[in-house]
């Protein structure tokens, strides 16, 4: 099972929308890794390689994954929600996706935190498939239907403020 590529340099907080897109790429990489874990588990069981992958994924989604949703829901979405009915509908759909993704994560989180508790490989596979499907669908919608609009609608000042908020949320002070 090959690991996740982690040496890709992400944009910094001066490009907050680029940073969100970079997070999406990491998430898609983690989905690929989760799917490899299913195959690995079916062939090799829960060995040290499986446990290391589980730890990486668990660490990301209990830290950066939570911050990513907060960036969107607390800072980005409010900047655009009143701009048009189309954008308000997209934002509502994205928020509903977050709820569904969080529910899917609640199934996966305990088994990734403690892989030895996985008793049913097919149930684990089902949870992985649901989680990855939801994230892929969400990312596609967000990147194709929302972030491109946001890029054109947000002022330079709003983007700076968004980047500052994201940076502060991570405890790195102001830009």
C-alpha positions as a Markdown table, in Angstrom:
| # | Residue | x | y | z |
|---|---|---|---|---|
| 1 | Unk | 0.0 | 0.0 | 0.0 |
| 2 | Unk | 1.6 | 3.2 | -1.1 |
| 3 | Unk | 1.2 | 6.3 | 1.1 |
| 4 | Unk | -0.1 | 9.7 | 0.4 |
| 5 | Unk | 2.1 | 12.2 | -1.4 |
| 6 | Unk | 2.8 | 14.9 | 1.2 |
| 7 | Unk | 5.6 | 17.0 | -0.4 |
| 8 | Unk | 3.3 | 19.0 | -2.6 |
| 9 | Unk | 3.7 | 22.7 | -1.6 |
| 10 | Unk | 0.3 | 24.3 | -0.9 |
| 11 | Unk | -0.5 | 28.0 | -1.4 |
| 12 | Unk | -0.2 | 30.2 | 1.6 |
| 13 | Unk | -2.9 | 32.2 | 3.4 |
| 14 | Unk | -2.5 | 35.0 | 0.9 |
| 15 | Unk | -4.4 | 32.7 | -1.5 |
| 16 | Unk | -7.2 | 31.4 | 0.7 |
| 17 | Unk | -9.2 | 29.9 | -2.2 |
| 18 | Unk | -6.1 | 28.2 | -3.5 |
| 19 | Unk | -5.4 | 26.9 | 0.0 |
| 20 | Unk | -8.9 | 25.4 | 0.1 |
| 21 | Unk | -8.4 | 23.7 | -3.3 |
| 22 | Unk | -5.1 | 22.3 | -2.0 |
| 23 | Unk | -6.9 | 20.9 | 1.0 |
| 24 | Unk | -9.3 | 19.3 | -1.5 |
| 25 | Unk | -6.4 | 17.6 | -3.2 |
| 26 | Unk | -5.2 | 16.2 | 0.1 |
| 27 | Unk | -8.7 | 15.0 | 0.9 |
| 28 | Unk | -8.9 | 13.2 | -2.4 |
| 29 | Unk | -5.5 | 11.7 | -1.7 |
| 30 | Unk | -6.8 | 10.4 | 1.6 |
| 31 | Unk | -9.8 | 8.9 | -0.1 |
| 32 | Unk | -7.5 | 7.0 | -2.4 |
| 33 | Unk | -5.5 | 5.9 | 0.6 |
| 34 | Unk | -8.7 | 4.7 | 2.4 |
| 35 | Unk | -9.7 | 2.7 | -0.7 |
| 36 | Unk | -6.2 | 1.1 | -0.8 |
| 37 | Unk | -6.6 | 0.3 | 2.9 |
| 38 | Unk | -9.8 | -1.7 | 2.1 |
| 39 | Unk | -7.9 | -3.8 | -0.4 |
| 40 | Unk | -4.9 | -4.1 | 1.9 |
| 41 | Unk | -7.2 | -5.2 | 4.8 |
| 42 | Unk | -8.8 | -7.9 | 2.6 |
| 43 | Unk | -5.4 | -9.3 | 1.7 |
| 44 | Unk | -3.2 | -8.7 | 4.7 |
| 45 | Unk | -5.5 | -7.8 | 7.6 |
| 46 | Unk | -4.8 | -5.0 | 10.0 |
| 47 | Unk | -1.0 | -4.9 | 10.1 |
| 48 | Unk | 1.4 | -2.1 | 10.9 |
| 49 | Unk | 1.1 | -0.5 | 7.4 |
| 50 | Unk | -2.7 | -0.4 | 7.7 |
| 51 | Unk | -2.4 | 1.1 | 11.2 |
| 52 | Unk | 0.1 | 3.8 | 10.0 |
| 53 | Unk | -2.3 | 4.8 | 7.2 |
| 54 | Unk | -5.2 | 4.9 | 9.6 |
| 55 | Unk | -3.3 | 7.2 | 11.9 |
| 56 | Unk | -2.5 | 9.6 | 9.1 |
| 57 | Unk | -6.1 | 9.8 | 8.0 |
| 58 | Unk | -7.4 | 10.1 | 11.5 |
| 59 | Unk | -4.9 | 12.9 | 12.3 |
| 60 | Unk | -5.9 | 14.9 | 9.2 |
| 61 | Unk | -9.7 | 14.7 | 9.5 |
| 62 | Unk | -9.6 | 15.4 | 13.3 |
| 63 | Unk | -7.5 | 18.5 | 12.8 |
| 64 | Unk | -7.2 | 20.1 | 9.3 |
| 65 | Unk | -10.5 | 18.6 | 8.1 |
| 66 | Unk | -12.4 | 20.3 | 10.8 |
| 67 | Unk | -10.6 | 23.6 | 10.2 |
| 68 | Unk | -11.4 | 23.3 | 6.5 |
| 69 | Unk | -15.2 | 23.1 | 7.2 |
| 70 | Unk | -14.9 | 26.0 | 9.7 |
| 71 | Unk | -13.1 | 28.1 | 7.1 |
| 72 | Unk | -16.0 | 27.6 | 4.7 |
| 73 | Unk | -18.9 | 27.8 | 7.0 |
| 74 | Unk | -17.7 | 30.6 | 9.3 |
| 75 | Unk | -15.8 | 32.8 | 6.9 |
| 76 | Unk | -16.3 | 32.0 | 3.2 |
| 77 | Unk | -20.0 | 31.1 | 2.9 |
| 78 | Unk | -21.2 | 34.2 | 4.8 |
| 79 | Unk | -19.3 | 36.4 | 2.4 |
| 80 | Unk | -21.3 | 35.1 | -0.5 |
| 81 | Unk | -24.6 | 33.8 | 0.7 |
| 82 | Unk | -26.6 | 36.9 | 0.0 |
| 83 | Unk | -25.2 | 37.5 | -3.5 |
| 84 | Unk | -27.8 | 35.5 | -5.5 |
| 85 | Unk | -30.4 | 32.8 | -5.1 |
| 86 | Unk | -28.1 | 30.4 | -7.1 |
| 87 | Unk | -25.2 | 31.0 | -4.7 |
| 88 | Unk | -27.4 | 30.7 | -1.7 |
| 89 | Unk | -28.7 | 27.3 | -3.0 |
| 90 | Unk | -25.2 | 26.1 | -3.7 |
| 91 | Unk | -24.1 | 27.1 | -0.2 |
| 92 | Unk | -27.1 | 25.4 | 1.4 |
| 93 | Unk | -26.2 | 22.2 | -0.6 |
| 94 | Unk | -22.6 | 22.4 | 0.5 |
| 95 | Unk | -23.6 | 22.8 | 4.1 |
| 96 | Unk | -25.9 | 19.8 | 3.8 |
| 97 | Unk | -22.9 | 17.9 | 2.3 |
| 98 | Unk | -20.9 | 18.8 | 5.4 |
| 99 | Unk | -23.5 | 17.3 | 7.7 |
| 100 | Unk | -23.6 | 14.1 | 5.6 |
| 101 | Unk | -19.8 | 13.9 | 5.5 |
| 102 | Unk | -19.6 | 14.5 | 9.3 |
| 103 | Unk | -22.1 | 11.6 | 9.8 |
| 104 | Unk | -20.0 | 9.4 | 7.6 |
| 105 | Unk | -16.8 | 10.4 | 9.5 |
| 106 | Unk | -18.5 | 9.5 | 12.8 |
| 107 | Unk | -18.6 | 5.9 | 11.5 |
| 108 | Unk | -15.0 | 5.8 | 10.3 |
| 109 | Unk | -13.4 | 7.8 | 13.1 |
| 110 | Unk | -13.4 | 5.2 | 15.8 |
| 111 | Unk | -12.1 | 2.4 | 13.6 |
| 112 | Unk | -9.3 | 4.7 | 12.2 |
| 113 | Unk | -8.4 | 5.7 | 15.8 |
| 114 | Unk | -8.3 | 2.1 | 16.9 |
| 115 | Unk | -8.1 | -0.2 | 13.8 |
| 116 | Unk | -8.0 | -3.4 | 15.9 |
| 117 | Unk | -11.7 | -2.9 | 16.6 |
| 118 | Unk | -12.6 | -3.5 | 12.9 |
| 119 | Unk | -14.5 | -6.7 | 13.0 |
| 120 | Unk | -16.3 | -6.6 | 9.7 |
| 121 | Unk | -14.2 | -5.9 | 6.6 |
| 122 | Unk | -17.3 | -5.4 | 4.4 |
| 123 | Unk | -18.8 | -2.9 | 6.8 |
| 124 | Unk | -15.5 | -1.0 | 6.9 |
| 125 | Unk | -15.5 | -1.0 | 3.0 |
| 126 | Unk | -19.1 | 0.3 | 3.0 |
| 127 | Unk | -18.1 | 3.1 | 5.3 |
| 128 | Unk | -15.1 | 4.0 | 3.2 |
| 129 | Unk | -17.1 | 4.0 | 0.0 |
| 130 | Unk | -19.8 | 6.2 | 1.5 |
| 131 | Unk | -17.2 | 8.6 | 2.9 |
| 132 | Unk | -15.2 | 8.9 | -0.3 |
| 133 | Unk | -18.3 | 9.2 | -2.5 |
| 134 | Unk | -19.6 | 12.1 | -0.4 |
| 135 | Unk | -16.3 | 13.9 | -0.4 |
| 136 | Unk | -15.7 | 13.5 | -4.1 |
| 137 | Unk | -19.2 | 14.7 | -4.9 |
| 138 | Unk | -18.8 | 17.7 | -2.6 |
| 139 | Unk | -15.4 | 18.7 | -3.9 |
| 140 | Unk | -16.5 | 18.5 | -7.5 |
| 141 | Unk | -19.5 | 20.7 | -6.7 |
| 142 | Unk | -17.4 | 23.1 | -4.7 |
| 143 | Unk | -14.7 | 23.5 | -7.2 |
| 144 | Unk | -16.8 | 23.5 | -10.4 |
| 145 | Unk | -19.9 | 25.5 | -9.1 |
| 146 | Unk | -18.7 | 27.5 | -6.2 |
| 147 | Unk | -15.1 | 28.4 | -5.9 |
| 148 | Unk | -14.8 | 29.8 | -9.4 |
| 149 | Unk | -17.8 | 32.1 | -8.7 |
| 150 | Unk | -16.2 | 33.1 | -5.3 |
| 151 | Unk | -13.0 | 33.9 | -7.0 |
| 152 | Unk | -14.8 | 36.5 | -9.3 |
| 153 | Unk | -17.1 | 37.9 | -6.6 |
| 154 | Unk | -14.8 | 38.4 | -3.7 |
| 155 | Unk | -12.8 | 41.6 | -3.5 |
| 156 | Unk | -9.1 | 41.7 | -2.7 |
| 157 | Unk | -9.9 | 43.0 | 0.7 |
| 158 | Unk | -12.4 | 40.1 | 1.4 |
| 159 | Unk | -9.7 | 37.6 | 0.2 |
| 160 | Unk | -7.1 | 39.1 | 2.6 |
| 161 | Unk | -9.6 | 38.9 | 5.5 |
| 162 | Unk | -10.5 | 35.3 | 4.6 |
| 163 | Unk | -6.8 | 34.4 | 4.6 |
| 164 | Unk | -6.3 | 36.1 | 7.9 |
| 165 | Unk | -9.2 | 34.3 | 9.5 |
| 166 | Unk | -7.9 | 31.0 | 8.2 |
| 167 | Unk | -4.4 | 31.7 | 9.5 |
| 168 | Unk | -5.7 | 32.8 | 12.9 |
| 169 | Unk | -7.9 | 29.7 | 13.2 |
| 170 | Unk | -4.7 | 27.6 | 12.9 |
| 171 | Unk | -3.0 | 29.7 | 15.6 |
| 172 | Unk | -0.5 | 31.4 | 13.2 |
| 173 | Unk | -1.3 | 35.0 | 13.9 |
| 174 | Unk | -2.0 | 37.6 | 11.3 |
| 175 | Unk | -0.7 | 37.8 | 7.7 |
